[in-house]
Amino acid sequence: YGLAPAEFKKMCNDLGMKCTSAHLGQEFTKEKEAEVMSWWDKAIAAHNELGVKYMVQPWMPVNDQTTLDDLKMYCDYFNTVGYKTAAASIAFGYHNHAFEFRKIDDKLIYDFLLDNVSPNHVFFQMDVYWVKEGGADPVAYLKSRPSQFKTIHIKDDMEIGASGKIDFKPIFDQMYANNVRDWYVEVEQYTNNDPVASCKESFNFLNKANYVK
């Protein structure tokens, strides 16, 4: 946002808030490896100054030509980034959308990623809305792989709870059972184009829900 990390941190702190997690990332190729890793070194230094706990890449390039070898290359890339962030006491993770629930050579992309990263250096930040949109069950993933999901994005079509598509109670129940402490509400589309009203509506929905601690 054109601010130095210390400035942004002070702005958050002055509002009684903490910046604990960030989305960022780079597309990776072997040819660009030195350039990409240099970018990560600078990003890690900036986010270490900001004081975040998590740095999360929220995308990767996947198209009809993507192979399992391409996915493995990205898993290795994520492992390398995870080693780098760990040296600054920051955890590195990957955030899903819906395309990860397509198959390549009969392998579900999301499962391949989960199986081929170092679990000690790459965690997964589940976006529950996109898991559902991809045709999968967020609770089943939380149950089957409790150690790999450290943070959760609570999301809906627009305001949380407004679509009626997602039963959030079992998601929260399983999150707490897994001892997930860091979860984030993401509201990225707004009824009447009013983000403040949409965030209020989302807050009120969750604040009234007896399953949210």
Disulfide bonds with the S-S distance in Angstrom:
none
